[in-house]
Amino acid sequence: MKIKIAAVAAAALMLVGAAKADTIYAPSFSGTSFTDLVIGTIEINGLSDLVGNVFAADSVSFNMGGNQLSFTLDKVTFSGASVGALVDIDASANGFSFKNVAAGSYVVKASGTLDGSGQFNKAAFIGANYSVSAVPEPETYALMLAGLAAVGFVARRRKISA
């Protein structure tokens, strides 16, 4: 009986949906400040919660002709981040958090200032980390409860007949 309960619990967790995490990037050569710089697009396939933040790289490294090159970038201070027309429930300037987001494509934008401290004046590499967690629809809960009731009914009938 304990194995059946564990199997039902595992199935219920699978119904809730998997979380997806990802990162998007955009180079910025925008002067000392930037407003609504498009970082990328987040695709959401169904009703979900969306949480994330924007960030800036301190340096960039790459290999050119067998030589490893590394450059420092400007420090970035964010004044805000937006995802489409969604209303943010996270009060921080560089974070975002949304509940019950409908399926669709959402453009991520950031605003802020560059401090000019990098080796290339007015250059930054800005990105966003985010995770999308599926929110079960009411029908999913109803089916899960009906399944649990059916398992309970069968277990009770077996106990009575034994």
Buried (B, 14 or more C-beta within 10 A) or exposed (E): EEEEEEEBEEEBEEEBBEEBEEEBEBBBEBEEEBEEBEBBEBEBEEBBBBBBBBBBBBEBEEEEEEEEEEEBBBBBEBEBBBBBEBEBEBEEBBBBBBEEBEEEEBBBBBBBBBEEEBEEEBBBBBBBBBEBBBBBEEEBEEBBEEBBEEBEEEEEEEEEEE
